[in-house]
Amino acid sequence: MPEKKLTSYPKEKINILFLENISDAAVKHFSSHGYTNVRKLSGSISEAELIKEIKNVHLLGIRSKTQITQKVIDAAEKLQAIGCFCIGVNQVNLDAATNAGIAVFNAPYSNTRSVAELVIGASVMLMRKIIDKNKAAHEGKWNKDATGSYELRGKTLGIIGYGNIGTQVSVLAEALGMKVIFYDVETKLPLGNANDSKSLKELLQHSDVVTLHVPELPSTKNMINKNTLKQFKKGAILINYARGEVVDIPALKTALESGHLSGAAIDVFPVEPEKNGDEFITPLQGLSNVLLTPHIGGSTLEAQNNIGMDVSSKLFNYLEKGISNGSHTIPAISLPPHEDAHRILHIHKNVPGVLSEINSCLSKNKINIVGQYLKTNDAIGYVVLDIDKNLSKNAVELLKKVKNTIKVRILY
C-alpha cells in the first residue's frame, strides 16, 4: 500500500517556525519532504513578538526558554502542533493548547545519555576536588595534595527519581564500582544491583553522592531544603541536573559553607537568563568545590540531533498522518493510511453525544465512512475519519457544524 504524504494544503503553504537554534536535523526532516517555508531563529522571542509571528504558523518548534501562554495560543489561528525540542513541556500552557486542539510533543528520552554522563563526570570532579585544584593552578599555585580526594569506587550513589535518566546514571555508576540506591515515589524495578530505599531520609543518610532526577511539580519544589539537607551524610555531594525549583539555593549555600556538604554540581536554577550573554547571579558563586554550569545537561551535539529527529518526526507524522503518539494534549492514535479515502481529523470537547452526531450527520448525507478511530482524554476527543474521496469536501463542512467542535482538518 503506498504511503500517503499529501496534506490538505500545498506544502509550500505550510509555515513552520523553529526557535532557539533547534538542530538542523529538524529543518532537514521537513525540507527533505518538500516543505519550503521553514524558518529557523537562533534565540527565543518575547510573548509580544511571538504573538505577531504565530498568526499564520502551522507548526512551531521551541526549546525551554520560549513561553507559550494563553495569549500566544489565542493568536495562533492556524497552529496545529507545538514541538518542544527538550525533555519538559512546562513552558507551554497545556490547558490552553488542549482547549484549542493543538498537539504538543516533546523528547523525553533523547538526551538521557548526555545528562547521565555529565552526572558521572561531575561526581569524579567533585570527589577529587578538581574544581579547587584547577582554580589554584590557573592562579599559579601548585596544590598537589590528596587530602579530601576520593575514588568513586566503593562509594554510595543515591538517585532521587529513578526514571529514564536516573536508571542510565545507575548503570554507569555501577560499572565504575559504586553502590547504587534510589528513591522514587512510584515503585520501580531496579537495574543491576541497585537497591530501592524505603524513604528519602534513608537515602540521604547513606549516600556519598546524591543526584536529583525529578520533574518540576508542587510536590518537588524545594524538596532539598534546610531540613532535608540536615539528613545528608556529612561530607556528601549534591548534584542537581533536574529542575531549578527542586533545591533551596540559600539553604544549600549554608550547608556548603558549614562543611556539612563537601561539594555540589548545579546545572539548573530557579531563575535563569533568557539568552546567552545575559547576566547570571546565584548565591553559590565563589564557593569552594562547587561546579556551576548553564543548563547544559542535555547539550551535546548527539543529544540535540536525536531530539531534532525525535520531535520533528512526531510533528511530521501528526501533520501528514494524524498520528498523535507522544502528545500531551491530543489523545494518542496511531493508524495506517487507508487506500482510496480522504482522512479528516475532528477534535472536539469530550462531552457525550459528539461521535453520535458525527455519524448521524454523515449518514443523513449519504457519506460513507470507510474507517474511523476515536480516543479521548479528560478534556477533548480526537476522531480520525477516512471518508470516500468523492464526498470528503462536503464531509468537512458538515463536521465543522457539529456541536462542541474545536478543530476540523483534512489531511489528504
KEKE-3310 file (N, C-alpha, C; in steps of 0.2 Angstrom, whole numbers, plus 5000, padded with zeros to 4 digits):
npx = (5004:5004:5012:5003:5006:5002:4996:4981:4984:4994:5011:5020:5013:5012:5017:5032:5039:5054:5062:5075:5087:5086:5090:5098:5094:5080:5075:5080:5073:5060:5062:5067:5056:5049:5044:5044:5043:5051:5057:5070:5076:5088:5087:5076:5060:5051:5034:5026:5032:5031:5017:5015:5021:5015:5003:5001:5007:5009:5016:5025:5041:5050:5062:5067:5066:5056:5040:5024:5010:4993:4989:4997:4993:4979:4982:4986:4981:4981:4988:4994:5002:5014:5031:5041:5058:5065:5066:5056:5039:5034:5035:5024:5008:4998:4984:4978:4982:4977:4963:4962:4964:4977:4991:5004:5021:5036:5053:5056:5066:5078:5090:5095:5107:5117:5115:5116:5130:5136:5133:5140:5153:5154:5153:5165:5174:5170:5172:5186:5190:5193:5189:5193:5207:5210:5207:5217:5228:5227:5229:5242:5246:5253:5246:5247:5240:5232:5223:5206:5202:5194:5191:5178:5174:5167:5160:5144:5130:5116:5101:5088:5073:5070:5069:5070:5083:5088:5090:5099:5110:5112:5116:5128:5136:5136:5145:5157:5160:5152:5141:5124:5109:5092:5078:5061:5044:5036:5034:5048:5057:5072:5088:5102:5112:5106:5097:5082:5077:5068:5064:5065:5073:5081:5089:5096:5104:5113:5120:5135:5136:5123:5111:5099:5084:5071:5054:5048:5037:5023:5025:5038:5045:5058:5062:5074:5079:5082:5079:5079:5093:5100:5099:5108:5122:5137:5149:5144:5140:5130:5121:5112:5104:5091:5078:5077:5069:5069:5079:5082:5091:5098:5098:5106:5118:5121:5123:5135:5144:5145:5152:5145:5140:5152:5153:5145:5136:5128:5116:5105:5093:5083:5079:5084:5094:5088:5094:5110:5124:5118:5117:5121:5117:5120:5118:5128:5139:5157:5159:5169:5173:5162:5153:5146:5135:5128:5114:5116:5115:5109:5115:5123:5130:5126:5114:5106:5104:5098:5086:5081:5078:5068:5057:5054:5050:5038:5030:5029:5023:5011:5006:5005:4999:4990:4994:4996:5004:5013:5009:5005:4993:4983:4973:4981:4983:4987:4989:4986:4988:4973:4968:4961:4954:4950:4957:4951:4953:4945:4943:4936:4927:4926:4912:4897:4889:4895:4902:4891:4883:4892:4892:4879:4876:4884:4879:4866:4868:4872:4886:4899:4908:4924:4933:4936:4942:4944:4949:4949:4953:4952:4948:4946:4941:4947:4944:4947:4944:4941:4936:4925:4933:4926:4917:4922:4925:4912:4910:4919:4914:4901:4906:4912:4901:4896:4891:4901:4913:4930:4941:4943:4951:4957:4967:4972)
npy = (4994:5011:5024:5038:5055:5068:5083:5093:5105:5114:5110:5121:5130:5128:5133:5133:5136:5137:5140:5146:5140:5127:5110:5107:5095:5094:5104:5099:5087:5091:5099:5090:5083:5091:5103:5120:5132:5134:5142:5146:5152:5159:5162:5163:5172:5186:5186:5196:5197:5184:5183:5191:5184:5171:5170:5165:5152:5135:5124:5124:5125:5124:5127:5127:5140:5148:5154:5148:5155:5158:5169:5168:5156:5160:5169:5161:5156:5146:5136:5119:5111:5110:5108:5103:5104:5097:5090:5093:5100:5111:5124:5127:5132:5120:5117:5128:5124:5112:5115:5122:5113:5109:5100:5094:5090:5082:5077:5066:5056:5058:5064:5058:5050:5060:5068:5059:5055:5067:5068:5058:5062:5075:5070:5063:5074:5082:5073:5072:5085:5093:5105:5115:5113:5115:5129:5134:5131:5138:5150:5150:5143:5128:5114:5100:5088:5075:5076:5075:5070:5057:5041:5036:5022:5010:5019:5026:5030:5040:5040:5051:5049:5038:5037:5038:5045:5043:5029:5027:5034:5025:5013:5017:5021:5010:5002:5008:5004:5008:5008:5008:5016:5020:5032:5033:5040:5031:5014:5006:4995:4989:4991:4981:4979:4989:4996:4999:5012:5014:5027:5044:5050:5039:5037:5049:5048:5038:5040:5045:5053:5062:5063:5072:5068:5072:5078:5095:5099:5103:5096:5093:5105:5114:5102:5098:5105:5116:5107:5094:5094:5093:5080:5074:5064:5068:5078:5074:5075:5085:5084:5092:5091:5092:5100:5118:5123:5113:5113:5122:5135:5145:5138:5127:5134:5138:5125:5121:5130:5128:5116:5104:5099:5093:5097:5102:5101:5111:5113:5118:5132:5142:5154:5158:5166:5173:5173:5168:5177:5186:5193:5183:5177:5169:5164:5154:5156:5158:5149:5136:5121:5119:5116:5125:5126:5131:5126:5114:5101:5092:5096:5091:5088:5076:5073:5084:5082:5070:5074:5083:5075:5066:5074:5081:5071:5067:5078:5079:5066:5069:5080:5075:5062:5061:5055:5054:5050:5052:5064:5077:5083:5080:5065:5049:5042:5030:5025:5016:5022:5024:5016:5024:5034:5049:5057:5064:5075:5077:5087:5088:5094:5084:5078:5070:5062:5068:5059:5052:5062:5065:5054:5053:5064:5063:5051:5054:5062:5053:5050:5039:5031:5024:5021:5023:5031:5033:5042:5048:5060:5068:5081:5083:5075:5065:5062:5052:5051:5041:5045:5042:5047:5055:5062:5069:5083:5089:5083:5088:5101:5098:5092:5103:5110:5102:5101:5107:5106:5108:5109:5105:5096:5092:5079:5072)
npz = (5000:4995:5003:5011:5008:5006:5012:5016:5012:4999:5001:5001:5006:5020:5035:5045:5060:5068:5084:5095:5090:5086:5082:5066:5060:5062:5053:5041:5040:5037:5026:5017:5014:5006:5011:5011:5017:5030:5044:5054:5069:5079:5093:5108:5108:5113:5122:5116:5103:5098:5097:5086:5076:5076:5070:5056:5057:5056:5061:5076:5083:5098:5112:5129:5133:5127:5130:5130:5130:5136:5128:5117:5112:5109:5098:5088:5074:5065:5070:5072:5079:5092:5095:5107:5109:5119:5136:5145:5146:5152:5149:5141:5140:5144:5146:5139:5126:5124:5125:5113:5104:5100:5096:5107:5108:5114:5118:5128:5130:5123:5127:5138:5139:5138:5149:5159:5158:5161:5174:5180:5177:5184:5197:5198:5197:5208:5219:5218:5221:5210:5205:5214:5213:5200:5199:5208:5200:5189:5195:5197:5208:5215:5220:5225:5232:5241:5251:5256:5244:5234:5227:5216:5216:5226:5234:5239:5228:5228:5220:5217:5210:5199:5185:5167:5165:5178:5179:5169:5174:5185:5179:5174:5185:5193:5185:5187:5199:5210:5224:5222:5227:5227:5226:5223:5220:5215:5212:5206:5195:5200:5192:5188:5202:5210:5224:5231:5241:5256:5260:5258:5267:5272:5261:5259:5271:5269:5257:5248:5237:5230:5218:5208:5199:5196:5191:5189:5200:5211:5222:5222:5223:5231:5238:5242:5255:5270:5280:5275:5270:5282:5284:5276:5273:5282:5273:5261:5243:5232:5217:5205:5191:5187:5189:5192:5203:5212:5222:5237:5236:5244:5256:5253:5250:5264:5269:5262:5265:5279:5279:5280:5268:5256:5243:5227:5212:5201:5189:5185:5188:5199:5194:5178:5165:5150:5138:5130:5136:5144:5161:5175:5191:5206:5223:5225:5219:5218:5229:5237:5229:5221:5207:5194:5180:5165:5162:5154:5154:5144:5133:5121:5105:5100:5107:5104:5091:5091:5098:5089:5078:5084:5089:5077:5069:5076:5074:5060:5058:5064:5057:5043:5044:5055:5066:5083:5094:5109:5111:5123:5124:5114:5112:5111:5095:5083:5067:5051:5034:5023:5009:4994:5000:5009:5023:5038:5052:5067:5081:5097:5111:5125:5127:5130:5116:5105:5095:5091:5085:5074:5066:5063:5056:5045:5040:5036:5025:5016:5016:5016:5028:5028:5037:5055:5069:5087:5101:5118:5131:5147:5143:5129:5114:5100:5084:5070:5054:5039:5024:5009:4994:4985:4992:5003:5004:5006:5018:5027:5029:5035:5047:5053:5058:5069:5085:5099:5092:5090:5081:5064:5052:5035:5030:5019)
capx = (5000:5008:5011:5000:5011:5000:4991:4976:4987:5001:5017:5023:5009:5013:5023:5035:5044:5058:5065:5080:5093:5084:5095:5097:5091:5073:5074:5081:5067:5054:5064:5068:5049:5045:5041:5049:5043:5054:5061:5074:5078:5093:5085:5069:5057:5046:5027:5023:5035:5028:5010:5015:5024:5012:4996:5000:5011:5005:5020:5030:5046:5054:5065:5064:5065:5050:5034:5018:5005:4986:4989:5000:4988:4974:4984:4988:4975:4982:4993:4991:5006:5020:5036:5046:5064:5068:5063:5049:5034:5031:5035:5018:5001:4995:4977:4976:4984:4972:4956:4962:4965:4984:4995:5011:5025:5042:5058:5058:5071:5083:5096:5096:5114:5121:5114:5119:5137:5139:5132:5146:5159:5154:5154:5173:5177:5169:5175:5193:5191:5197:5187:5198:5214:5210:5207:5223:5233:5226:5231:5249:5248:5254:5242:5247:5238:5227:5218:5199:5201:5192:5188:5171:5173:5165:5155:5137:5127:5109:5097:5081:5070:5073:5066:5074:5089:5091:5092:5105:5115:5113:5120:5135:5139:5138:5150:5163:5161:5148:5135:5118:5102:5087:5071:5056:5038:5032:5038:5052:5061:5080:5093:5108:5112:5103:5093:5076:5077:5062:5062:5070:5078:5086:5093:5101:5108:5118:5123:5141:5134:5116:5109:5092:5081:5064:5051:5046:5030:5022:5027:5046:5048:5062:5062:5080:5079:5087:5078:5082:5100:5102:5099:5113:5128:5142:5154:5141:5140:5124:5121:5106:5103:5084:5074:5080:5065:5069:5083:5083:5098:5101:5099:5112:5124:5123:5126:5141:5149:5146:5155:5141:5141:5158:5153:5139:5136:5121:5116:5098:5092:5076:5079:5089:5094:5084:5098:5117:5127:5114:5120:5119:5119:5117:5122:5133:5145:5163:5160:5174:5171:5155:5153:5141:5135:5122:5108:5119:5115:5107:5118:5128:5128:5122:5108:5102:5102:5092:5080:5079:5075:5063:5052:5052:5046:5032:5027:5028:5018:5004:5004:5003:4995:4986:4997:4997:5008:5018:5006:5002:4986:4978:4974:4986:4981:4992:4984:4989:4984:4968:4968:4955:4950:4952:4957:4949:4954:4940:4945:4930:4926:4924:4906:4893:4885:4898:4903:4884:4881:4896:4890:4872:4876:4887:4874:4860:4870:4874:4893:4901:4914:4927:4937:4935:4946:4942:4952:4948:4956:4948:4946:4944:4940:4950:4942:4950:4939:4943:4930:4926:4936:4922:4912:4926:4924:4906:4910:4922:4909:4897:4909:4913:4895:4895:4892:4907:4919:4936:4945:4942:4956:4958:4974:4974)
capy = (5000:5017:5029:5045:5060:5074:5086:5096:5111:5113:5110:5127:5135:5126:5138:5130:5141:5134:5145:5144:5137:5120:5106:5107:5089:5095:5108:5094:5082:5094:5101:5084:5080:5096:5109:5125:5138:5133:5147:5144:5158:5157:5163:5164:5178:5188:5185:5200:5196:5178:5184:5194:5179:5165:5170:5160:5147:5128:5120:5128:5121:5128:5123:5128:5147:5151:5153:5148:5157:5159:5175:5166:5151:5164:5172:5156:5155:5140:5132:5113:5107:5113:5103:5105:5100:5096:5085:5095:5104:5116:5131:5128:5132:5114:5118:5132:5121:5107:5118:5124:5107:5109:5094:5096:5085:5083:5072:5064:5051:5058:5067:5054:5048:5066:5070:5053:5055:5073:5067:5054:5067:5079:5066:5062:5081:5084:5069:5073:5092:5095:5112:5119:5112:5119:5136:5136:5130:5144:5156:5149:5139:5121:5111:5093:5086:5070:5077:5076:5067:5050:5037:5034:5015:5009:5024:5025:5035:5040:5043:5053:5049:5033:5036:5037:5047:5040:5022:5027:5035:5019:5008:5019:5022:5003:5000:5011:5001:5012:5005:5012:5016:5025:5033:5036:5040:5026:5008:5005:4989:4990:4988:4978:4978:4994:4994:5004:5015:5015:5034:5049:5051:5034:5038:5054:5046:5033:5042:5049:5057:5062:5066:5073:5067:5073:5083:5101:5098:5106:5091:5093:5111:5114:5096:5099:5112:5116:5101:5088:5095:5091:5072:5071:5061:5073:5077:5071:5079:5085:5085:5094:5092:5091:5107:5123:5124:5107:5114:5128:5138:5148:5133:5124:5138:5137:5118:5120:5135:5125:5110:5098:5096:5095:5100:5102:5102:5113:5115:5122:5137:5144:5159:5158:5171:5172:5171:5168:5183:5189:5192:5177:5178:5164:5164:5149:5159:5159:5144:5131:5114:5120:5116:5128:5125:5135:5122:5111:5094:5088:5100:5088:5088:5070:5074:5089:5079:5065:5077:5086:5069:5063:5079:5083:5065:5067:5084:5077:5061:5072:5084:5071:5056:5062:5051:5058:5046:5056:5071:5079:5087:5076:5058:5045:5037:5028:5022:5016:5026:5020:5017:5026:5038:5055:5057:5070:5075:5080:5087:5091:5094:5077:5078:5064:5063:5070:5054:5050:5067:5065:5048:5054:5070:5060:5046:5058:5065:5048:5050:5033:5031:5018:5020:5028:5030:5038:5042:5054:5061:5071:5087:5083:5069:5065:5057:5052:5048:5040:5046:5041:5053:5060:5065:5072:5091:5090:5080:5093:5107:5096:5091:5110:5112:5098:5105:5106:5105:5113:5110:5100:5097:5086:5078:5070)
capz = (5000:4995:5009:5009:5011:5005:5017:5013:5009:4996:5006:5001:5010:5027:5038:5050:5063:5074:5088:5100:5087:5086:5077:5059:5059:5061:5047:5035:5040:5033:5019:5013:5012:5001:5014:5009:5022:5036:5047:5060:5073:5084:5100:5110:5107:5119:5120:5111:5096:5096:5095:5079:5072:5076:5066:5050:5058:5056:5066:5080:5087:5103:5117:5136:5135:5124:5134:5126:5135:5133:5123:5111:5109:5106:5092:5084:5071:5060:5073:5073:5084:5095:5096:5112:5107:5125:5140:5148:5142:5157:5146:5137:5144:5141:5146:5133:5120:5124:5123:5106:5099:5097:5099:5110:5108:5117:5118:5135:5131:5118:5130:5144:5140:5139:5156:5164:5158:5165:5182:5182:5176:5189:5203:5198:5198:5215:5224:5218:5222:5204:5204:5218:5211:5194:5201:5210:5195:5185:5198:5198:5214:5214:5225:5224:5238:5241:5256:5254:5237:5235:5221:5216:5218:5233:5237:5238:5224:5229:5215:5218:5204:5196:5178:5161:5167:5184:5178:5165:5179:5189:5176:5173:5191:5195:5180:5190:5206:5215:5226:5220:5230:5223:5229:5219:5223:5211:5213:5200:5195:5200:5187:5190:5209:5213:5229:5232:5248:5259:5261:5256:5273:5272:5255:5261:5277:5267:5251:5247:5231:5229:5211:5208:5193:5197:5187:5192:5202:5218:5227:5222:5225:5237:5241:5245:5259:5276:5284:5271:5270:5288:5284:5271:5277:5282:5268:5255:5237:5229:5210:5203:5184:5186:5189:5197:5209:5217:5228:5240:5235:5250:5261:5250:5252:5271:5270:5259:5269:5286:5278:5280:5262:5254:5236:5223:5205:5200:5181:5184:5194:5200:5189:5173:5160:5144:5132:5131:5137:5149:5167:5179:5198:5211:5229:5225:5215:5223:5234:5235:5226:5218:5199:5191:5173:5162:5160:5148:5155:5138:5127:5117:5098:5099:5110:5100:5084:5092:5099:5082:5074:5088:5089:5070:5067:5079:5071:5053:5057:5065:5051:5037:5045:5060:5072:5089:5099:5112:5113:5130:5124:5110:5114:5106:5090:5078:5062:5044:5029:5020:5002:4991:5005:5012:5030:5041:5059:5071:5088:5100:5118:5127:5130:5127:5110:5099:5090:5088:5080:5068:5062:5061:5050:5039:5037:5033:5019:5012:5016:5018:5032:5027:5043:5060:5075:5092:5108:5122:5137:5151:5141:5122:5110:5094:5079:5064:5049:5032:5020:5002:4991:4981:4997:5008:5004:5009:5025:5031:5030:5039:5053:5056:5061:5074:5092:5103:5088:5092:5075:5059:5047:5031:5029:5012)
cpx = (5004:5006:5008:5005:5008:4995:4986:4978:4993:5006:5020:5019:5009:5019:5025:5040:5048:5062:5071:5086:5092:5089:5093:5093:5083:5071:5075:5076:5062:5056:5065:5061:5045:5043:5047:5049:5045:5058:5064:5077:5083:5091:5078:5067:5052:5039:5024:5026:5032:5021:5010:5017:5019:5006:4996:5004:5007:5009:5025:5035:5050:5058:5063:5063:5059:5044:5028:5012:4998:4986:4992:4996:4982:4975:4986:4982:4975:4986:4990:4995:5012:5025:5041:5052:5068:5064:5056:5045:5031:5031:5029:5012:4997:4987:4974:4977:4978:4965:4956:4964:4972:4988:5002:5015:5032:5047:5060:5064:5078:5090:5098:5104:5118:5121:5118:5127:5140:5138:5138:5153:5159:5155:5162:5176:5176:5172:5183:5195:5195:5195:5192:5205:5215:5211:5214:5229:5233:5229:5239:5251:5248:5251:5242:5246:5232:5222:5211:5197:5199:5190:5181:5169:5172:5161:5148:5134:5119:5106:5090:5078:5073:5069:5071:5082:5092:5093:5098:5111:5117:5117:5127:5139:5141:5144:5157:5164:5157:5143:5129:5112:5098:5081:5067:5049:5033:5037:5041:5056:5068:5083:5099:5108:5109:5098:5088:5076:5070:5059:5067:5076:5083:5091:5099:5106:5114:5122:5129:5139:5126:5114:5102:5090:5074:5061:5049:5038:5029:5025:5035:5049:5051:5062:5069:5081:5083:5085:5081:5090:5103:5103:5104:5119:5133:5147:5151:5141:5133:5125:5114:5106:5096:5081:5077:5076:5065:5074:5083:5090:5101:5103:5105:5118:5126:5126:5133:5146:5150:5151:5151:5141:5148:5159:5146:5140:5129:5121:5109:5097:5085:5074:5085:5089:5090:5088:5106:5120:5124:5118:5117:5121:5116:5121:5128:5139:5151:5164:5165:5170:5164:5156:5146:5141:5128:5117:5111:5119:5114:5110:5124:5126:5124:5115:5103:5100:5097:5086:5077:5075:5068:5057:5049:5048:5039:5027:5025:5022:5011:5002:5001:4999:4990:4988:4999:5000:5013:5015:5004:4995:4981:4979:4978:4982:4986:4988:4988:4985:4979:4968:4961:4951:4953:4952:4956:4950:4948:4942:4939:4931:4924:4918:4902:4889:4888:4899:4896:4882:4885:4894:4883:4872:4879:4882:4868:4862:4873:4882:4896:4908:4918:4932:4936:4939:4944:4946:4950:4952:4951:4944:4943:4944:4944:4948:4945:4946:4942:4936:4931:4928:4932:4917:4916:4925:4917:4906:4914:4918:4904:4900:4910:4907:4893:4896:4898:4913:4924:4940:4944:4948:4956:4965:4976:4967)
cpy = (5006:5021:5036:5050:5067:5077:5089:5102:5110:5114:5117:5132:5133:5130:5134:5135:5137:5140:5142:5139:5129:5116:5106:5100:5090:5099:5103:5089:5085:5096:5095:5081:5086:5102:5114:5131:5136:5138:5145:5151:5155:5157:5162:5171:5180:5186:5189:5199:5189:5179:5187:5188:5173:5164:5165:5154:5140:5124:5125:5124:5126:5124:5125:5135:5150:5149:5153:5149:5157:5164:5172:5161:5155:5167:5167:5153:5148:5135:5125:5109:5111:5107:5106:5101:5100:5091:5087:5099:5109:5123:5132:5127:5126:5114:5122:5128:5115:5109:5120:5119:5107:5104:5097:5090:5087:5077:5070:5059:5053:5061:5063:5052:5054:5068:5065:5054:5061:5072:5063:5058:5072:5076:5065:5069:5083:5080:5070:5080:5095:5103:5117:5119:5115:5126:5138:5136:5136:5151:5156:5146:5131:5118:5104:5090:5081:5071:5078:5073:5060:5047:5036:5027:5014:5014:5023:5031:5034:5044:5045:5054:5044:5032:5035:5039:5044:5033:5022:5029:5029:5014:5010:5019:5015:5000:5003:5008:5004:5007:5010:5011:5021:5026:5036:5035:5034:5019:5006:4998:4991:4987:4986:4977:4984:4992:5000:5006:5016:5022:5038:5050:5046:5034:5043:5052:5042:5035:5047:5054:5056:5066:5066:5072:5067:5078:5089:5100:5102:5102:5091:5100:5112:5108:5095:5105:5111:5110:5095:5088:5092:5083:5069:5069:5067:5072:5075:5077:5079:5087:5087:5096:5090:5097:5112:5124:5118:5109:5121:5131:5141:5143:5129:5127:5137:5130:5117:5125:5132:5119:5104:5095:5098:5097:5099:5104:5104:5116:5119:5126:5139:5150:5159:5164:5169:5170:5171:5176:5187:5188:5186:5178:5173:5165:5159:5151:5160:5154:5139:5124:5114:5121:5119:5128:5128:5131:5118:5103:5089:5091:5097:5088:5081:5070:5078:5086:5074:5068:5080:5081:5067:5068:5080:5077:5065:5072:5082:5071:5064:5076:5080:5065:5056:5058:5055:5055:5051:5063:5071:5082:5083:5069:5054:5041:5036:5023:5022:5020:5021:5021:5020:5030:5044:5055:5064:5069:5079:5081:5091:5091:5087:5078:5072:5067:5066:5065:5052:5055:5067:5060:5049:5059:5067:5055:5049:5061:5060:5048:5043:5034:5024:5016:5025:5026:5035:5037:5048:5054:5065:5078:5087:5076:5070:5060:5057:5048:5047:5040:5045:5048:5058:5064:5069:5079:5092:5088:5085:5099:5105:5095:5098:5112:5108:5102:5102:5104:5110:5114:5104:5102:5091:5085:5076:5067)
cpz = (5000:5001:5007:5012:5009:5010:5013:5009:5004:5001:5006:5005:5018:5030:5044:5053:5069:5077:5092:5097:5087:5081:5070:5056:5058:5055:5041:5035:5036:5026:5014:5010:5008:5005:5014:5014:5029:5039:5053:5063:5078:5091:5102:5108:5112:5117:5115:5104:5094:5094:5088:5074:5071:5072:5061:5051:5059:5062:5070:5084:5092:5108:5124:5137:5133:5128:5130:5130:5132:5128:5117:5108:5105:5099:5087:5080:5067:5064:5074:5078:5086:5097:5101:5112:5114:5129:5142:5143:5147:5154:5141:5141:5141:5141:5140:5126:5119:5122:5116:5101:5096:5100:5102:5111:5111:5116:5124:5136:5128:5121:5136:5145:5141:5146:5161:5164:5162:5172:5184:5182:5182:5196:5204:5200:5205:5220:5224:5219:5216:5203:5208:5215:5204:5195:5203:5205:5190:5188:5200:5204:5213:5221:5225:5231:5238:5246:5254:5247:5237:5228:5222:5218:5225:5237:5235:5234:5226:5224:5217:5212:5199:5189:5173:5162:5173:5183:5173:5170:5183:5186:5175:5180:5194:5191:5183:5197:5211:5217:5225:5224:5227:5227:5224:5222:5220:5212:5206:5201:5195:5194:5190:5198:5213:5218:5230:5240:5250:5260:5259:5261:5273:5266:5257:5266:5274:5261:5251:5242:5230:5222:5210:5200:5193:5193:5192:5194:5209:5223:5227:5223:5231:5241:5245:5249:5266:5280:5281:5271:5276:5288:5279:5276:5276:5277:5261:5249:5234:5222:5208:5195:5182:5184:5194:5203:5214:5223:5230:5240:5241:5256:5259:5251:5259:5272:5268:5263:5276:5285:5279:5274:5259:5246:5233:5216:5203:5192:5180:5190:5194:5195:5184:5168:5154:5138:5134:5131:5142:5156:5171:5186:5202:5217:5230:5222:5220:5228:5232:5233:5224:5210:5197:5183:5171:5159:5153:5149:5149:5132:5124:5110:5097:5101:5106:5094:5085:5094:5093:5078:5077:5087:5082:5067:5069:5076:5064:5053:5059:5060:5045:5038:5051:5066:5077:5095:5102:5113:5120:5130:5120:5112:5109:5101:5085:5073:5055:5040:5026:5013:4999:4996:5007:5019:5033:5049:5062:5078:5091:5107:5120:5131:5127:5121:5104:5093:5087:5083:5074:5064:5059:5055:5044:5035:5033:5026:5015:5011:5019:5022:5031:5033:5048:5066:5080:5098:5111:5128:5141:5148:5133:5119:5103:5090:5073:5059:5042:5028:5013:4999:4988:4986:5002:5009:5008:5017:5029:5033:5035:5046:5057:5060:5067:5081:5095:5099:5090:5085:5071:5054:5042:5029:5022:5009)
residu = (MET:PRO:GLU:LYS:LYS:LEU:THR:SER:TYR:PRO:LYS:GLU:LYS:ILE:ASN:ILE:LEU:PHE:LEU:GLU:ASN:ILE:SER:ASP:ALA:ALA:VAL:LYS:HIS:PHE:SER:SER:HIS:GLY:TYR:THR:ASN:VAL:ARG:LYS:LEU:SER:GLY:SER:ILE:SER:GLU:ALA:GLU:LEU:ILE:LYS:GLU:ILE:LYS:ASN:VAL:HIS:LEU:LEU:GLY:ILE:ARG:SER:LYS:THR:GLN:ILE:THR:GLN:LYS:VAL:ILE:ASP:ALA:ALA:GLU:LYS:LEU:GLN:ALA:ILE:GLY:CYS:PHE:CYS:ILE:GLY:VAL:ASN:GLN:VAL:ASN:LEU:ASP:ALA:ALA:THR:ASN:ALA:GLY:ILE:ALA:VAL:PHE:ASN:ALA:PRO:TYR:SER:ASN:THR:ARG:SER:VAL:ALA:GLU:LEU:VAL:ILE:GLY:ALA:SER:VAL:MET:LEU:MET:ARG:LYS:ILE:ILE:ASP:LYS:ASN:LYS:ALA:ALA:HIS:GLU:GLY:LYS:TRP:ASN:LYS:ASP:ALA:THR:GLY:SER:TYR:GLU:LEU:ARG:GLY:LYS:THR:LEU:GLY:ILE:ILE:GLY:TYR:GLY:ASN:ILE:GLY:THR:GLN:VAL:SER:VAL:LEU:ALA:GLU:ALA:LEU:GLY:MET:LYS:VAL:ILE:PHE:TYR:ASP:VAL:GLU:THR:LYS:LEU:PRO:LEU:GLY:ASN:ALA:ASN:ASP:SER:LYS:SER:LEU:LYS:GLU:LEU:LEU:GLN:HIS:SER:ASP:VAL:VAL:THR:LEU:HIS:VAL:PRO:GLU:LEU:PRO:SER:THR:LYS:ASN:MET:ILE:ASN:LYS:ASN:THR:LEU:LYS:GLN:PHE:LYS:LYS:GLY:ALA:ILE:LEU:ILE:ASN:TYR:ALA:ARG:GLY:GLU:VAL:VAL:ASP:ILE:PRO:ALA:LEU:LYS:THR:ALA:LEU:GLU:SER:GLY:HIS:LEU:SER:GLY:ALA:ALA:ILE:ASP:VAL:PHE:PRO:VAL:GLU:PRO:GLU:LYS:ASN:GLY:ASP:GLU:PHE:ILE:THR:PRO:LEU:GLN:GLY:LEU:SER:ASN:VAL:LEU:LEU:THR:PRO:HIS:ILE:GLY:GLY:SER:THR:LEU:GLU:ALA:GLN:ASN:ASN:ILE:GLY:MET:ASP:VAL:SER:SER:LYS:LEU:PHE:ASN:TYR:LEU:GLU:LYS:GLY:ILE:SER:ASN:GLY:SER:HIS:THR:ILE:PRO:ALA:ILE:SER:LEU:PRO:PRO:HIS:GLU:ASP:ALA:HIS:ARG:ILE:LEU:HIS:ILE:HIS:LYS:ASN:VAL:PRO:GLY:VAL:LEU:SER:GLU:ILE:ASN:SER:CYS:LEU:SER:LYS:ASN:LYS:ILE:ASN:ILE:VAL:GLY:GLN:TYR:LEU:LYS:THR:ASN:ASP:ALA:ILE:GLY:TYR:VAL:VAL:LEU:ASP:ILE:ASP:LYS:ASN:LEU:SER:LYS:ASN:ALA:VAL:GLU:LEU:LEU:LYS:LYS:VAL:LYS:ASN:THR:ILE:LYS:VAL:ARG:ILE:LEU:TYR)
# end
